Amino acid sequence: MPPYPAYAGAPPGYLAWKPPWKGAELGRPQSGPGALAEPGRRLAARLLDGLLLLGVLGVLCGITIPVVAPHVGPLFPNTPADNGPNAPPPGIFWIFVVVFGCIVVTQLISVAYESFATARYGRTLGKAWLHIRPLRVDGSPVSGWRAMGRSALGVAVGLMSWIGLLDPLWCLWDERRQCLHDKVADTIVVNDPPPHDPTQAPPQPPPGSMASWAPYGS
């Protein structure tokens, strides 16, 4: 692999064998449009999308719990007959089952929402509000099936104890700012590119980078 250009202020003759900034090897600028998105912006976009899905969960619980509650008996039985060895599970148990079912359905809706929004519009609402978008590592748009796999993997990993925390935290030290689900799906998240101007020549990658500046997806 050829050395990267010396960073500003480096000693004469210095050549860096490590990319001078995250994303340089992909031909991404150090900052601004087209650069790898900051982890903080990715987290904020995820939280905004999470608020939308929290509303979906609230609606599901608000519909199903009132329907189920009258048919499960007392929530907290306090009579000997209700607490005997042959007594049915308390009502609160079934309420927990209903809530868990609503969470599962919400996660499935999350996968469908993120897959459709990414394939159709290039990003979710949260990412649109933060002006970032996922792309393939080569700069091409993320297809529907890849978006579905990326989203489903993120949801599945999130259910795996401490690994669920490791997935989003991975981008803090990764050279491409990829989470674990990004690595599997071969995707990155970048800042919105500048508006395309047909009269201007396309920007060139930094000297010595391993990839040219690939076209952005919509």
N, C-alpha and C positions, 0 to 999 in steps of 0.2 A: 504494500500500500504506500503510495507516495506521501511525503510529509506535507502537512498543511502549512500555509504561509505563517510567518512569524506574526504574533500579535503586536498591537501598537505598543511601542516602548520597550520591546524585547531587545536584548543585546544583539550587536551586529553578528550576522551569520547564524542566528538562532533559527531553527526549524522545528516546529512542533509536530510530534507524531500523534498527538491527541487533537481532536477537533477543537478549534478555538472557542466554539460555543455550541450549545446543544442544537442539533439540527443542521450544522454546517456540512456534515457528510452527505446530507440529503439535498444540499443546495438551497436550504432554507436560510433566510436572512436572520440576523441576530435578534432583531425585534421588529415590531410594527407589522403591517399587513404581510401575510404569508409565513410569518415566523411561527414556531411551535407555541401553542397556547400555554400561558402560565398555569400552573396547578391550581392557583386560587380561583382563576376564572372558570376552570373546569369544574371545580367543586361548587362554585356559586351556580353554574348552569344546572348541575345535577340537583342541587337543592331546590331550584325553581321548578324543575320538572317534578321533583318529589312533592312539592306543594300541590301541584295539579293532581297527582295521583292520590295524595292524601284526601283530597276532596272526593275522588272516586270511591275510596275506601269508606269515607264517611257516609256517602249516599248508599252504598251497598249494605253497610251495617244498619243504617237508619231504616232500610226497607225490610231486611231479613230478621233482625232481632225482634221487632214488635210482632212479626208473624209467628216466630217460633216460641217466644216466651210464654204465651198462654197455654202451650201444649206440653211443657216440660215439668210441670209441678213447681213446688216451692224452690226458690233459689238456694236458700240455706235452711234445710230441714232442722227442726228443733224438737221433734217428738220421738219417743223410743221406736215407734213403728217405722218412722222414716229413716232411722239410723241403724236398723237391723242388718244382719248379714245378707238377707235376701232383698233388701231395699234397692230400688233402682238408683242410678247415679243422680246426684242432686241437680237441680235445674241449672246451677251456675256452670256445671260441667258442660252441658249442652250449649250454653251461651258461649263458652270458650271455643267449642267446636265450630260454632257458627262464625265467630270472629276469625278463627284460623282459616276457615273456608273462604271468607271474604278477602283475607290477605292473599291467599293463593290466587284467587280470581283477579285481584288487583295486579299482582305480579305478571300474570298472563296478559292482562290488558297493557301493562307497561311494555312488555316485549313487543306486542302488536303495534302499539303507538310509536315506539322508537323506531321499529323496523319500517313502518309506513312513512313516517315523517322523514327519516334519513334517505330512503330510496326516492321519495317523491319530491321533497323540498331541500334535501341536502343536510338537514339538521332538525333537531327538535325545537320547540318553542324556547326552552331554557337556553339552548346554545344560540338561537337567533337573537335573544335579548342581550346576550353577552358577546355577540359578534364573533363566534367561533364555529368551526364545523369539522366533522371527521372526514378524512380522506384516506385512500390507500397510501401506502408508503411511497409509491411511485407518483403520487399526485392525482391519480384518477378518482372518480367518484366511487362511493361505496354502494355496491349493488344491494338489492332487496334481501337476497338470501344471506349475503355476508353481514348485512346490518342485523338480520334476525339472529344469526349465530353469535354476533358480537354482544347483542343485548341479552340473549338468553344465557350466555356464559357469564356476563356480569352479574345477573340475578342469581345464577346457581352458585357462583363463588361467594356471593354475599351471604349465603346461608351456611357457609362452611367455617364457623367459629372464627378463629384468629386469621385464617386465610382470607376471610371476607374483608378484613381491615388491610391486609397486605396488598390486595389487588389495587385499590385506589391510591394507596401510599407509594406504590412502586414508581410512579411517575416523578416523584420528588428527586430521585437519584439516577433515574435512567437517562442515558445519553440522548434518547429520542423522546423523552417525556412520555413514554408509553406506560399505561397500566398493563396488568397481566392479560386482561381480555383484549387489549390492543395488540399485544404481541402475538397472541394466537390468531387473531383476525387479520393481522398484517395491516393495521391502521394507525394513523396518527391524528392528532387534533391540532388545527392551526387557526390563527387569526384570519378573519375575513380578508381576502385579497383586495387590492385596489380595483376600482372600476376599469374594465378593459377599454383601452384606447387603441383603435386599429391603426392610428397614425404613428404609434410609438413601437419601437422594437421591443421584443420581450426581454425582461431582465435576465442577466447572465448569472450563473452560479459563481460562488467564490472560487478563485484559482485553487486547483488541487482538490476540489470536492469530488466525491465519487459519483454524484448524480447531477444531471442537469435540472434546471427549474422546470418541473412538469406542469402542464396546464391544470388549472383548478376545475373541479366539478361544480355544477350549479347546486 
